[in-house]
Amino acid sequence: DANRVAFNLGRFLVLHPEAVAQKWGNQKLADVIAENAGYLAKESFLFGARLAKEYRRLIDRAYLWMDLPKSTLLLMARTIYDLIRREGVARARQYVSLVWETYRKDHKKYGHRATLAVIKNLFHVMAIKDEFWVAKLLTSPEKYARDRERYQIDPARGDKVTYVHLTRPKFSLFGKEYEVSLESRDWMLQIVAQLGFLRRFMPSFHKKENDFRDWYIQIIKGFAYFENQEDYENYAKALETPSMARGYREIRYPLIIKAMNAASGFLQAISQGSTGSPARKIDVRVEKIPSGI
C-alpha cells in the first residue's frame, strides 16, 4: 500500500509541478543560506567554521556575478552546499567556476537555458551517489530534522526513531566485483560517511561515473557564444543530456552511453553547419567514449 501511495504521489508531482514550485518559491534565500552554513559549521569540529565561511564566500561570488531567477539561486545554494559536504570546497569552487564560464557566454534572450542546464546537470554528474555520499545523506542533520517533522517526533516527550537501512554496497577487489546486502544501522553509516577521503586511493571506484563527469566538463568548456538560435539550442540540448542517466547501476550505465551519443548528435549538427550557420569546429571530442564505460 505504501508503494502505491508513493507511486501515485510521483505521478501527481509530474503532472502538477507547480505544487512543488509553490513551496520551493516561498523559501527565503537568506534563510536557506544561513541554515546550510549552520549545518556546515557543525560538520567538523576542526574545520566546520572554515567550511561555513567558504560556503558563504562561494554563494556571494556566484550571486554577484550572475543575474538569475530566485528559484535558480535557491537551487545553487543547495548544490554548492552538497558539493562541499560531499567532496570539499575545491569541488564546489570548480562547480561555481564552470557555471560562471557558461553564464558569461550565454544569452539572456534565450532565458539562459545553457546556464540552467549546467547548474542542474553538472551537479548531477559531480554528486555521484557512491557509498560514502549515500551514507552521509542518510545520516545528515537536515534529514533527521525532516524526519522529526514528518513523523511528529518530539524528543522532549521521549519520542525516538530507530533506523534500519537496506543497503547494497558494491566494490571491486583484485579485479572482481562484489555486491552484498546489508541491514545498516545509523552508527555504521556515520562511520562510512567519514571515509570519503578513500576515494582518492581507489581509482576504479565508480570509474564509469567519474569518466562521465570528466567528459561532461569538456562539453561545458566547449560552449561558445552563439548568435544563431538553432546552434545555441543544439548546444543547450547537449548540456541537458546527463539528466537522462539515472537509476541503479544496471539501468544507469546504458543510459550514460545513450546520453553521450545524444550529446554527440547535437554537437555534430553544429560542427557540420547543418543548422544554417557557417560550419565551425567544436573543440570537444564527443566521439571518444571514456575508457571506463
N, C-alpha and C positions, 0 to 999 in steps of 0.2 A: 504493500500500500504506500509506503514512504517513497519507493522508487517511482510509482505512478504520479504521486504529487510532485516530485522533483521534475519529472519529465514534462508534465503539463505546465509547470511554472516556467520551465525553459522555453516552451513553445509560446507562452504568453509574452515573455520578455522579448522574443524575436519579433513578434507581431506588434508589440507596443513598447518600443524602446524609450518613448517619452516618459514612461513610468519610472525608469531608472534615471533618465536625464534630469527630471524634475528634482529628485532627491539630491543628485550629484550637484546640480546647479545651485542649490540652497546652501552649500557649504561655503564658508568664508575662507578665502585663500590664506589670510594671515593665521587663522586658527589651525588650518591643516599643516602649515609650515611649522608653527610653534609646537604642535603635537608631535610631529615627526622628529623635530630637533630634540624634544624632550626624551623620546624613545632612544635616540642615538646617544644622548648623554648618559643613559643608563646601560648602553650596550656593553661598555667596557669600563672597568674601574680605573684603569690607567689612561685609556685613550678616548673615553666617551666624550669628554668636553671638546677635544680636538675634532672628533668626527662631527659633532653638532655644529661647531664653528665652520668647518669646511662645507658642510651641507648648506648652511645659510649663505656662505660666500658664493657657491655654485648657483644657487637659486637666484641671488641678487644679480649675478652676472648674466644669467640666461634671460631674466625678465627685463634687464636694462637693454640688452641687445635686440630683443625680438618683440614685436607688437603682435600678440596672438590673442585669441579669444580666452575668456576666463576658464572655460571648460578644458582647454588645452593646457593652460598654465597649471590647473589643478592636477591634470594627468602627469605633467612633468614633475610636479612636487612629489608625486608618488614614485615615478620611475627613478628619479635621481636618488631618492631615499632608499629604495630597494636595491639599487646597484651598489650603493655604499655598504649596505648591510651584507650583500652577497659577496662582494669581491674587493671592497675597499674604495678609497677616494680616487685612485688612479683610473679605475674603470669608469666611474661616474664622470670624471673630468673628460675622458675620451668621448663619452656619450654626448656631453654638452657641446664639445668642440665640433663633433660631426654634425650635430643638429644645426649649429650656428653656420657651419660651412655650407650646408644646404640652404638655409634661410636666406643668406646674403646673395645667393644666385637664383632665388625663387621669385615668383610673380605674385603680387597681391591681387592682380586682376583675375588670377586663376584660383584664388582662395587659398594660396599656399598649400596646394594639395601635396606637393612633393615633400614639404617640410612636415606636414602632418603624418605622412606615410612613414618618414624616418623616425619621428618621435615614437610611434607605436611599434614599428617593425624592428627597429634597431634594439629597442628594449627586449622585444620578443626573442631575438637571436642571442642577446647578451645574457639575459637572465635564464640560463639553461637550468632546467629543473633536475639537477643531479641530486644525489642522496644527501649531500651536505646542505644544499639550499632548501630542499623539501623539509629536512629536519628542523631547520631554522624557522621556516614558515609555520610549521605545526606547533612550535613552542614559542612563538613570538608574543610579546606582551599585548599587542593590539588584538591578536586572536583570542587570548584569554579574556580581554575586555569585551569583545564582541560576544563571546560565549556567555559571559555573565549576564549581558543584557538580553540575549536571545532566550536563555533558559531561566531568566529571572532569579539568578543566583545571588544571594545576599550573604557574604561571609560573616557579617555581623551577627546573624542569627544561627550561624553554624552550618550553612549550606556548603556543600563541596561537590566538585566534579571529578570523576575518575575517567582518565583517558586510556583507551586501548586502540592502537593504530595498526591496521592490517597493511603492512608494508611488504614490498617485494624488491629488495635491492639487487642490482646486477653488477658484477665486476669481472675483470679479466685477471687471470693469474697464470703465468707461464704459458701464455699463448692460448689459453682456454677460457671460455665464458662460463660463469657460474651465476645462477639466479636462485635465491632462496626466499621462502615465505616466512615472515616473522610477525608475531604479535608484539609490537614495540610499545613500551611504556615511555612516558614523558622523560624520565630521567635518562633513559637510553638515548633518546633523540637529542636531548640537551647536550650530551657528550659529543654525539656525531656532529651537531651544529657548530661546534668549536673547532672542527678538524678541517675546515675549508682550505687551510694553507697546504694541505696534502695534494691539492690539485696540481701544483707546480712540479711535483715529483712523480706524477702519473700521466705521462704524455699520451697514453692510449685511452685515458678515462674520458668517455663521451667525446671521442675524437670526431665523430661524424658531425655532431652539433658545433664543435669548435671550428671545424673546417667550413661549415655553413656560415657561421658568424663572420669569419675572416673573408669569405667570398662576398658576403653582403656588404661589408665595409668597403671593398673595392668598387662595388656598384655605386655606393654613395659618393665615393671620391671621384667617380667619373661623371657625376652630374654637372651640367653646364647651364648657362643662361640661354634659354630657347625663346626666340621670337615667334617661331611657328607654333601655334597652339597644338597641332596634332603631334608634332615632335615632343613637345612638353608632356602631353598626356601619355604618350607611349613610355617616356622615361618614368613618369609618376606611377604608371601601372607596374613597371618593373620594380620600383621601390616598394610596392604594396604586396609583392608575391610571397614574402616569408610568412604572411598570415595564413597561407594555405597549409603550412606544415605544422599540424597539431596532433595531439593524441599520444597514446602509448608508443613505445619504440617500434613495434611491429607495424603500426599504422603510420607513424611519423616519418620513418626513413624513406619509404617510397614517395611520400609527399614532398620531402626535401628535393628529390630529383625532379619531381613534377614542377615545383616552384622555380627551380633553376632553369629548367627548359622553357617555362613560360616567360621568365625574365629575359632569357636569351632571344626569344622571338620578338619581344617588344623592342629590345635594343638593336637587333639586326634590322628591324624596319626603319630605324633612324639612320644607321650607318650606311645602308644601301640607298638612302634617299628616296624610299618608296612612298614617303608621306607628302611629297610635293616640294620639299626643301632640297637645296643642293646637297649632294652626298657629302657626308662628313664622317670622320673617323672617331669612334667612341673608344677611348683608351681603357677598355675593360675587356679582359679575355674571358668572355662569357662561355666560350666553347670548352674551356678547361674544367673538368669536373674534379673537385677536391679528391685527393688520394684516399681519404678515409671513407668516402661514400661509394 
